[in-house]
Amino acid sequence: MIALSYALLCMLARKPCSGYELTKLLQMFWQAQHSQIYPLLAKLEKAGLVTFELIGQTGKPDKKLYSITADGIAKLQHWIRTQPPTEQLERDEFLIKIYAIGLMEPETSRALFLERREALEIRLHRLEGEMRLMEEEREMPVTDYASRQFGRYLLYQRRMRLVREEIDWIDWTLPLFKPSAALPPERD
């Protein structure tokens, strides 16, 4: 099984979901397309790791609500216990641009950082709102290990801390962008 299969099982261990909901939930970890998720769900169902219930909808096609099976939970527990996570791959166009930022004039560079900061502030505000909802919906404190929300709570805390750290880093960089005549000449 591939990592995305396990990611789907992880999502379903928390609650039953449609394929569309799974796509949304997975965005916290990586981008996965519907074209990847639905074939994997079919394979997981064929392997007896998930089941689905057909939910009728008015004016729309019926949707499948997937649930993890006992075999799926056992497979997921085995994976968590025995497989160390692979090294994190980060693909961020902003970071690539920064690598060659010295080729740009300071005003352009500063604007790039300010745009990133604004996007991070929006993301942080959204995450904080989702965290408030999670805390309000709880059946027990989200900080309780037995809560179904505990893992999600930990991930949201991590994400918010990473966003705050990047905002702090951007604030640290902004004074470094001073006008300079030492830019390399443009090539023809």
C-alpha positions as CSV (number, residue, x, y, z in Angstrom):
1,M,0.0,0.0,0.0
2,I,1.1,3.5,-0.7
3,A,1.3,6.4,1.9
4,L,-1.9,7.9,0.5
5,S,-3.8,4.7,1.2
6,Y,-2.7,4.9,4.8
7,A,-3.6,8.6,4.9
8,L,-7.2,7.7,3.8
9,L,-7.4,5.1,6.5
10,C,-6.2,7.6,9.1
11,M,-8.9,10.1,8.0
12,L,-11.6,7.3,8.2
13,A,-10.4,6.2,11.6
14,R,-11.7,9.5,13.0
15,K,-15.0,9.5,11.2
16,P,-16.8,8.1,8.1
17,C,-16.3,10.4,5.1
18,S,-17.2,10.8,1.4
19,G,-14.4,10.9,-1.1
20,Y,-15.0,14.7,-1.4
21,E,-14.6,15.1,2.4
22,L,-11.4,13.0,2.3
23,T,-9.9,15.2,-0.4
24,K,-10.6,18.3,1.8
25,L,-9.2,16.7,5.0
26,L,-6.1,15.6,3.2
27,Q,-5.2,19.1,2.2
28,M,-3.7,19.6,5.7
29,F,-1.0,17.1,4.7
30,W,-0.6,17.1,0.9
31,Q,-2.4,17.7,-2.3
32,A,-4.3,14.7,-3.6
33,Q,-6.7,14.7,-6.5
34,H,-10.1,13.0,-6.7
35,S,-8.6,11.0,-9.5
36,Q,-6.1,9.5,-7.0
37,I,-8.5,9.1,-4.1
38,Y,-11.4,7.3,-5.6
39,P,-9.3,4.4,-7.2
40,L,-7.5,4.0,-3.9
41,L,-10.8,3.8,-2.0
42,A,-12.0,1.1,-4.4
43,K,-8.8,-0.9,-3.8
44,L,-9.2,-0.4,0.0
45,E,-12.8,-1.6,-0.2
46,K,-11.8,-4.6,-2.4
47,A,-9.1,-5.5,0.3
48,G,-11.8,-5.3,3.0
49,L,-10.1,-2.3,4.8
50,V,-13.0,0.0,4.2
51,T,-16.7,-0.3,3.5
52,F,-19.2,2.2,2.2
53,E,-22.8,3.1,2.6
54,L,-24.7,4.6,-0.4
55,I,-26.4,7.8,0.6
56,G,-29.3,9.0,-1.6
57,Q,-29.3,12.7,-2.5
58,T,-32.0,14.7,-4.2
59,G,-31.0,16.2,-7.5
60,K,-27.4,14.8,-7.2
61,P,-25.9,11.4,-7.7
62,D,-25.9,9.2,-4.6
63,K,-22.7,9.5,-2.5
64,K,-20.6,6.9,-0.9
65,L,-19.9,7.3,2.8
66,Y,-16.8,5.3,3.6
67,S,-15.9,3.8,7.0
68,I,-12.9,1.9,8.1
69,T,-13.3,-1.8,9.0
70,A,-11.7,-3.7,11.9
71,D,-9.1,-5.1,9.4
72,G,-8.5,-1.5,8.2
73,I,-7.8,-0.4,11.8
74,A,-5.5,-3.4,12.4
75,K,-3.6,-2.6,9.1
76,L,-3.3,1.1,10.1
77,Q,-2.1,0.2,13.7
78,H,0.5,-2.1,12.2
79,W,1.7,0.6,9.8
80,I,1.9,3.2,12.6
81,R,3.9,0.8,14.8
82,T,6.3,-0.6,12.3
83,Q,6.9,1.9,9.5
84,P,9.0,5.0,10.3
85,P,7.8,8.1,8.4
86,T,9.7,8.9,5.2
87,E,11.6,12.1,5.0
88,Q,9.4,15.1,4.5
89,L,9.5,16.6,1.0
90,E,8.8,20.2,0.8
91,R,8.0,21.9,-2.5
92,D,7.5,25.6,-2.1
93,E,7.9,28.0,-5.1
94,F,8.4,30.9,-2.7
95,L,11.5,29.2,-1.2
96,I,12.9,28.6,-4.7
97,K,12.4,32.3,-5.5
98,I,14.2,33.3,-2.3
99,Y,17.2,31.3,-3.3
100,A,17.9,33.7,-6.2
101,I,16.4,36.8,-4.5
102,G,19.7,38.7,-4.9
103,L,18.9,39.1,-8.6
104,M,16.0,41.3,-7.8
105,E,15.7,44.9,-6.7
106,P,15.1,45.2,-2.9
107,E,11.6,46.7,-3.5
108,T,10.5,43.7,-5.5
109,S,11.9,41.3,-3.0
110,R,10.2,43.1,-0.1
111,A,6.9,43.0,-2.0
112,L,7.3,39.3,-2.4
113,F,7.8,38.8,1.3
114,L,4.9,41.1,2.2
115,E,2.6,39.1,-0.1
116,R,3.6,35.9,1.6
117,R,3.1,37.5,5.0
118,E,-0.5,38.5,4.0
119,A,-1.3,35.0,2.8
120,L,0.1,33.5,6.0
121,E,-2.0,35.9,8.1
122,I,-5.1,34.8,6.2
123,R,-4.2,31.1,6.7
124,L,-3.5,31.6,10.4
125,H,-6.8,33.4,10.9
126,R,-8.6,30.4,9.2
127,L,-6.7,27.9,11.3
128,E,-7.5,29.7,14.5
129,G,-11.2,29.8,13.5
130,E,-11.2,26.1,12.8
131,M,-9.5,25.4,16.1
132,R,-12.2,27.4,17.9
133,L,-14.9,25.3,16.2
134,M,-13.1,22.1,17.1
135,E,-12.9,23.1,20.7
136,E,-16.6,24.1,20.8
137,E,-17.7,20.8,19.1
138,R,-15.9,18.6,21.5
139,E,-17.4,15.7,23.4
140,M,-14.5,16.0,25.8
141,P,-11.5,18.4,25.9
142,V,-9.5,18.2,22.7
143,T,-6.3,18.0,24.8
144,D,-7.5,14.7,26.3
145,Y,-5.7,11.8,24.6
146,A,-8.9,9.8,24.5
147,S,-10.7,12.5,22.5
148,R,-11.4,11.6,18.8
149,Q,-10.1,15.2,18.1
150,F,-6.8,14.8,19.9
151,G,-4.7,14.0,16.8
152,R,-6.4,16.7,14.8
153,Y,-5.8,19.2,17.6
154,L,-2.1,18.3,17.6
155,L,-1.9,18.9,13.8
156,Y,-3.7,22.2,14.0
157,Q,-1.4,23.3,16.7
158,R,1.6,22.4,14.6
159,R,0.3,24.1,11.6
160,M,-0.5,27.3,13.5
161,R,3.0,27.3,15.1
162,L,4.7,26.8,11.7
163,V,2.7,29.7,10.2
164,R,3.5,32.0,13.2
165,E,7.2,31.1,12.9
166,E,7.2,31.9,9.2
167,I,5.5,35.2,9.9
168,D,8.2,36.0,12.5
169,W,10.9,35.0,10.0
170,I,9.4,37.3,7.4
171,D,9.3,40.1,9.9
172,W,13.0,39.5,10.6
173,T,13.8,39.6,6.9
174,L,12.0,42.9,6.0
175,P,14.6,45.3,7.4
176,L,17.3,43.5,5.3
177,F,15.8,44.8,2.0
178,K,17.7,48.1,1.7
179,P,18.1,49.9,-1.7
180,S,21.3,49.0,-3.4
181,A,23.1,49.9,-6.6
182,A,25.0,46.6,-6.5
183,L,22.6,44.6,-8.6
184,P,24.1,42.6,-11.4
185,P,23.5,44.0,-14.9
186,E,20.7,42.5,-16.9
187,R,21.8,40.2,-19.7
188,D,20.5,40.6,-23.3
